[in-house]
Structure formats: C-alpha cells, structure tokens
Amino acid sequence: MNKPVVFLRTASVLTLVHAVLHTVGGVFGSMPPGPATVAAAAMKANQFVFMGSMRSYWEFHRGMGLMVTVFLTAEGILMWQLALLARTDARRLRPVMATLLVAYLALAAISCMYFFIAPIVVEGLIAACIGVAFATAKETAA
C-alpha cells in the first residue's frame, strides 16, 4: 500500500474519532458545576427573535456544535474515499489534499485561540497526516 493511502486513511479515522468525541464530550457532554453551569443557564434562559424565529444563544451553541459534527463526519468519509482514489493516481488529488491541509491548520489555530489542547492535538495530527499524504503523492500506474 502506498503512503498517501495510509496517511489519508489515518486522517480519516482521526477525523471520525474527532467527530465522535466532539459530539459526546462537547455537544452532549455534562457541564461542570460553577461558572460554566451559570453561563449555560443564562444562554438557555434568554430568548430573542432572530430572523423571524425565537432562539437563544444556547440553541445557536448547540446547533453549531451539531453542524461541526456533521462536517467532521463528512470530511472523515471523504478522506476515506480520497484514499481509495489515491491508490491509482494520488498526484491528481494534491489540490484537494492541500485544501484539507490548510483547513485543518486553520482549525488547529482557531482551537488554540478559543478552545483547549485536545482538539489542537487531534487537528494537528490530521493536518500532519494530510501533509505527508500530499508530500508523498506521486503518479502511480493503474
């Protein structure tokens, strides 16, 4: 098996694990007592009309968290499919790999600024796998 395939599959699995952990720990995880619980209660309690719908900041928070889960899951599946395509002509996939690489580097930077170490590490590992897949992508015989 060639390197781009192995590294794209590794990135795929890491992305799917990231999606599961994000959902279980982030979107549906329990809130620690104290300031976090007070902030969440305030986000839930205060509703307002936004673009014709009654919403709260908690609903925006939960909805965006679920959207991230959907995108991470889709990206994990797409990376697995890219790995299948990389078996025959990985070089042609380099623009797609470059896009994913830049996206995961940006996600890691955003996580560094606004979140905590776990997503930074996972997104960094995903970016590294995609980067190695990109660097080792060569034209292969069908």
JOQUI-V531662 format. One record per helix or strand of 3 or more residues. SS is the DSSP state (helix for helix, strand for strand). FROM is the first residue (numbers start at 1). TO is the last residue. If there is no record, write none. Layout:
BEGIN
ss=SS from=FROM to=TO
ss=SS from=FROM to=TO
END
This chain:
BEGIN
ss=helix from=3 to=27
ss=helix from=35 to=45
ss=strand from=47 to=50
ss=strand from=53 to=56
ss=helix from=57 to=114
ss=helix from=117 to=136
END
